[in-house]
């Protein structure tokens, strides 16, 4: 399990425990956290689970693959360094304390 902090665009904070092996998107979905729509269910086909990883975590999370990078082009106001698709981030003990911030909206 890893505690992950989800911060809504409004600033409201949600801290939840997410089981190892799940994705950061599934953690948001299963805990009813608004701001991550995940329309494609985690298939990396829609960009509606876009978040900004806190700057202190950019070097700690696994690197984006080409498919995620391409899909981020469709996200709302992507940031080259901070933007990630939560469906592509598998939870491990290494993500204990991860902080993600939701964009103003999902496209």
N, C-alpha and C positions, 0 to 999 in steps of 0.2 A: 504494500500500500504506500501511496505517496500523497501528502497533503498538497493540493494545488489551489492556488488563489486565482479566482476569476473576477475581473473587475469590469463591471458594466460601463458603458460609455458615460452614464450619468455619475459614475464614481462609486456606486453601490458595490460592496465587496462580498464575495461568497468564498468561503474556504471549505473545501470538501476533501474527503479521502477517496482516492480512486485506486482500485485494485490493479496490481501489476498485470500487464498483458492487455488491459483495455486501452482505448485511446483517450486522449484529452477531450475529444469531442464526445465520446460515450460518457465520460464523467460529467460533462455539462448536461447532456441529454437526460441521463438517469437521475440527476439531482435537480431537474427543472430549472436550470439556470438560463435566464433569457439572454438573447443576443447571439446565440449560436444556433442557426436554423438546421443545418445539416440535411438539406433537401435530398441529397443523393444517398444518404445513409452510410456514408463513409467510403464511397468508391472513388474519391478524388476526381469527381466529375462535375462539381458545381461551384465551388469556392464559397459556399454559404456557411462555412465553419471557420472563416478567416478571423484571426486574432493578431495582435501585436505582442510578441514575446517581450517581457521586460528586458531592458538593455543589459541588466546584470546576468541574464540567462542566455544571451545570444551565442556565446561560445560554449555553453554547457549542453545545449540540446543537440541531438543528432542533426547532421546536415540535411538540407532539402535534396530530394532527387529531382531529376529533370521533369518528371510528370507534375510534381507539386509546383515547381518553379513556373512551368507553363500555365498551370491552372490559376496561379496567383495573378496573372495578367487580367483575369476577369473579376478580381476582388475589388471592393470599394476602397479607393485610396490606398493601394498597397505601398508598403515601405520595403525597399530592397533588403535592408538588414533585419528589420523586426517582424515582418509579416510571415505568418505560417498558417497552414491549414491544420486544424486540430485533429482531423481524421487521420493525418499522417504521422502523428506523434504518439508512439506507444509509450505507455507508462511503465517505468521501472523505478527501482529505489533511487536511481540517480536523479530522478525528477522531483525528489522531495523538496518542497518549498517553491516549486515553479510558480511564476506569476505571469498571467496572460491578461491582456486588456482587449475588450471588444471594440470594434470600430463603431462609428455612429450608426451604421446600418449595414446590412448584408445585401448583395445584389442577387 
